[in-house]
Amino acid sequence: MSSNERRPTATNAPTLERLQKVLAARGVASRRAAEELILEGRVSVDGRVVTELGTKVDPTRAEIRVGGRVLKQPRAIYLVLNKPRGYITTASDPEGRRTIFDLLDPTELRERVYPVGRLDMDSEGLLLLTNDGEFANHVAHPRYRLDKEYNALVEGSPAPGALAQLARGGFLIDGGRTSPADVSIIGHEAGGTWLRVVIHEGRKRQVRRMMEDIGHPVRRLRRVRLGPVTLAGLPAATYRPLSPEELGRLRRMVGLANDGQGADKEQSAARAVTPTGARPVPTGGQRPAPTNAGRAATRTLGEGRPRTPQGRASSGPPERQRGRPTEGRGGAERGKPRRDERGDRDGAGGTGGRGGRRPGGTQQRRTRP
């Protein structure tokens, strides 16, 4: 059992959400249109008509009716996505850039899902997506200090003193000092060094800013692990449901093991729809119409190896380090107490974004722009 699982869990209070947000998440209408429905007196909660905007409800327990019809509870969805570079973690972008939701197949996903934390456009790797607000809030909350493991390719070769500085922490980011990080060298490449970095907080662009402070800017950054969940066997631009084992361990780590719903949610993670065939995602404009031409489990996003900003081919960190939980020194097994910090955004928490829909099967799915 990891140090995360040995920590005492906090008392679980109901997670309340704004009523219009719940209506939008269940596909009733956009949030703006949902507000109009509330103001018109067409929405009731537990038998009481609600006309005040901002009213908060427990979406897992409240009986919500719109126009007299009961809204069904959506099936809980838990996905892990291997985000490639060049995509932003948001629902839509006014500049027309590609978002992570362009990687989801709308013919398979019916419910809206939201990212747990963020990765910036130039970062890549593991990102959780879910429609379970309570789960997302607990995973992102700094009190549980889930391991966030990254492989970072930095300029030059950090001296032992620089690595010791990272291990001590204390970098001033977003008005606070960072906690100690577990950092080790895992490889070298064309004037750069691959580092394994494990943090337990998530200030905005934290890893990049820490490396800049020691004089070794990041050339490539990839998140490979969040708690017990890794990218092992998941190619870039593909996603899959969390396994019941992964979901169960995550829920225990963040204090949700005894909430009375864990077993049902772990079982729902195992149920999935057989994929109808992956489709390429266009770089702009609308998606192509669904086809029944193929039932292939995978499709590639692009050919060749990823490239560094300088244009050199990047082989990535040593394979033995990629996407696997680490034991021993540092990581989940160290168990040293660290100061609680904020959410995760490139190391960064919080939720945001738009919905996808219901996950496909346990098979992996790839799409390509």
N, C-alpha and C positions, 0 to 999 in steps of 0.2 A: 504494500500500500504506500502511495506517495505521501509526502509531507502535506500536500494539499488535502488529501482525504483524511488525514489524522487531525486536522484542525477542528475545533468545535464549531458547529453550525449555528447561525443566528436564527432567532425566531422569525418565521415567515409571515409577513403581513400581506393582505391581499394587494395585488397590483391594480391600481385604478387608472383608467384611461378616459380621456374626453369622449363623450358620447358620439360626436360627429366623426372622430377618428375611428371609432369602432365600426360605425356604419360604413365608412369608406373602405376599411380593411376587409369587410365582408362583401364588398362589391355592390352595395346598395346604390351608391352614387358617389360622385366626387365629394371631397370634404366640403366644398362651398355649397354644393347642392344638398348635402346632408344637413347643413346648417339651416337651409330654407325649410326642409322637411320638419325640423325641430320647431322652428318659429311658427310654422303653420299648425302645430299641435297634432301632427300625424305620427308622432313617435311616443311610445310608452315604455316604461321600465318597471318591471314587477307590478304591473297593473296601474301605474300612476303616469298620467300624461306629463311629459317633460317639454317645457317651452323655453327654458333658460339655456342659452349657449354656455358652454364650459362645464356643464354638469358631468361629473365623473362617475363611472360605473365599473364594476368588476366584470370584465367581459367573459370570464370563465363561469360565472354563477348567475348573473342577471338574466332574467327573461325579457328580451327586447322585442317589441312588436313595431312594425311599420305598416300603417294602414290596416291594422288589425291582424296582420300575418306575423307569426313568430319567426324570428331569424334563427336558423339552425346554427349550432356551434360548428365552426370550420374544423376540418381535420388538422391536427398539429403537424407541421412540416419542419424538418430539420435537414439542411443540406450543407455540404462542404464543397466550396468552389475553389479551383486552382486558377486564380486570377492572373491573366497575362499582363505585361506592360502595355500601356496605351489605352487602357480603359479606366474610367473614373467610377468611384463608388457613390453613385447617386441615381435617382430615378430618371431624370432628364437633364439635359444640358442646353442652355440657351445658345451656346456656341456650336452645337451640333456634334460634339465629340461623342465617341462611343462610350457606352456605359456597361456596367457588369450585367445589366438586365438584357442586353443584346445577346448575351451568351445563354440565356434560358429559353427553352422551347415552349412557346405558349400553347402548343397542342397537348402538352403533357402536364403543365402546371396550371391549376385552376385557381388556387388561393393566392392572395398577395403574400409576398415574403419580404423581409427587410434584412439588411446586413447588420451583423453584430460587430460594431467597430468599423474602421475604414482602413483602406490602403490607398495612398495617393496614386496618381496616374503613372508615375515612373516606377512604382513598386509593384511587386508581384507576389503570388503565393496564396496561402491559406486564408479563406474568408468564410465565416459561417453565415448562413441565411436561414431565417425562420419566420413564422408568423406567431410564435409563442412569446408574447411580450414579457411575461414574468421570467421566462428562461433567459431571454436576451438581456434583461436588466441585471439579473444575477451574474451572468457570465461576464458582463462588462464592468461590474462593480469592483472597485479596487480592493475591497476588504478581503476578497477570496484569493487574491494574488496568484492567479493562474499563470503558469509559465507561458511566455510568448518567445518562441525561439526563431531566430533569424540567421540566414547566411548573408553576410555583407562582403562585397568586394570593394576594398578601399584602395585609394592611391598610395603607392609606396609600401613601406614595411614598418609598421608601428614598433617602436622600441619597447623593451620591457617596462620602462617607466610609464609609457603611454597606456599600456595595457593595465598597469597597476592603478592608474588614474581612473580608468573606466570601472575597474573593480571596486574602487572606493566610492564612486558615485559623487553626488554633490554638484552636478552641473545645474546651472540656473536656467530652467525652461518653464515658460508660462507662469512665472511668478513663484515657483517653488523649486526646491532642490531634488534632484533625482536620487533614487535609491541605488544601492550597489548593483552592478550587473555582473553576470558570469560571462567572461570573454576568453576565447582561446583561438589560436591560429590553426586553421585546418587545411591551408594550401596556399600556393602562390601562382600567379598568372600574369605574364606580360606587363611587368612594372607595377603590379598590384598584389594585394594579399587578401585571401579569403578568411574571414573571421566568423566564428560561431558566437552569437550574442544572445543571451537569455536575460530578459527583463520581466518584471512582474507588475509593471505599471504601463501607462500608455499616453504620455503627453504627445502633443501634435509634432509629428516628424522627429520623434525623440532620438531614434538611432542615428538618423542623418545629422542632427544637430550635435549629438555627442561626438561623432567622428570629426565633424568640422572643428570642434573645439580643441581636439588633440592634433589637428593639422593633417588629417587623413580623410579627405572627403569621400563619400560613398559614390562608387560608379555603378553599382547594381545592388539591389536589396530584395531579398526574398524571404517571406515568412514561411517556415516549414513545419511549425508545430504550435498548437494551442492546447495546453493541458495534455490530455491523452490522445488528441486527434492530430494525425500527421497527413502529409501529402503522399505517403508511400503508395505507389501504383496508380496515381491520379495525374495524368498528363495535363499540360497547360490548356486552359480554355475548356476544361471539362468539369462536371460536378457529379455528385452522387449523394444519396441519403446517408446520414449518419447511421452506423450500425446500432442495434439495440445495446451492445456492450459499450460502445463509445458514448451513447447518450446516457446510459445508466451511470457511467463513471463521472461524466461531466455534471450530471445532476447531483450526485453525492458531493462532488468537490465544491459546489456552490450552494449547498444547503437545501436542496430540493428533494432529497431522497425520501423524506417522510411526509410529503405534502398530501398523500392520499391519491395522487394522480400519476405518480411516477411509472407504475407498472403499465397503465394504459398507454401512456405516451411512449414508453419504450417499445411496446408492441406496435404502435402506429408507425414507428420509424422503420419497422421491418416490412410493413405492407407498402406495396408500390405498384404502379401501373407499368405494364410492359411497354418499353419505348416503341414508338411507331416509325422510327427511322430518323436519324439526325439530319438536319438541314443546314446548309451554309448560311451564315448571317451576313447580310450585305453591309458594305462600309457606309452606305448612306441610303436615305429613302426608306421605303417600306420593305418588310420581309417578303420573300417569295411565298406563294400559296403553298399549303401543305401538299405533300406528294406521298404516294404509297409505293414509290419506286424501290425503296430500299429499306431494309431492316437492320442495317449495320449498326453495331453497338458503338462505334467510334467514327469520328471524322476529324481530320487535322485542321488546326487553325492556320498553320503556315508551314512552310518547308524550311529546312536548314536549322542550324543552331542559333540560339539567341545571340544578339550582338551587343557589345558595349556601346556607350555613347560615342566613343572614339572610332567606332566602325570595325573594331577588331572582333573576330569570332570569339565567343565566350563559351567555354566548355562547362562552366558552372563549377560549384564546389565539388570536392571528392565525393563519389557516389555513396561511400559509407556514411557520410554525414548527412545525406539528403533525406529530410522528412522522417527522421527516426527519433524517438525519445532517447535522451541521453541518460546515462546512469553515472553513479559515482560523483565525481567532483562537479558541483554546481547543479543546475537544472532542477528537476522535480525532487531529486533525492536529497538535496542539501538540507532543506528544512530550517535554515536560519531565519529568524524573524526579521522582517523588513518593514520600513515605514509605509503605511498605506498612502497611495497616491491617487491620481485621477484615472479616468476611463482609458480607452485604447484607440489610438489613431496613428497608425504606422509604427507602431505600437499603440493603437488607439481605440477606445471603447465608445459606446453609444450606438444607437441605431439610427437608421435613416433610410431614405430611398423609397422606391416604389415596389409594387408587388410583382411577383411572378405568378406562377400557378402550381398545380400539384406535381410533386416529383415523379420522375419515371421510375424505373425499377432499380434493382441493386446494380444493374449494369451501369458502366460509365457512359456518359454521352459527351461527344465533342461537337463543337460547331466551329465554323471558321468565317471570318469576315470576307 
